[in-house]
């Protein structure tokens, strides 16, 4: 597991206590993070929605420097699966 993923799991765990669904955030070249009703963990499992971005974009979203919707609209964040679930996740991260 990469240091980027380990740090992201710790930071997301402080923001997300549980999520009604299963989301996966893939950080290109680093690994994946799962978010579900049990919390946040490193992993690469099936999900209702998968969001993919590079480490720089992911960091900017976590820091609140980039809005997830803006990242998606500008092609910096890709979404595969339930768009409704992606919007729910975006509101949790904000």
Secondary structure, 3 states (H helix, E strand, C coil): CCHHHHHHHHHHHHHCCCCCCCEEEEECCCEEEEEECCEEEECCCCCCEEEEECHHHHHHHHHCCCCHHHHHHCCCCEEEECHHHHHHHHHHHC
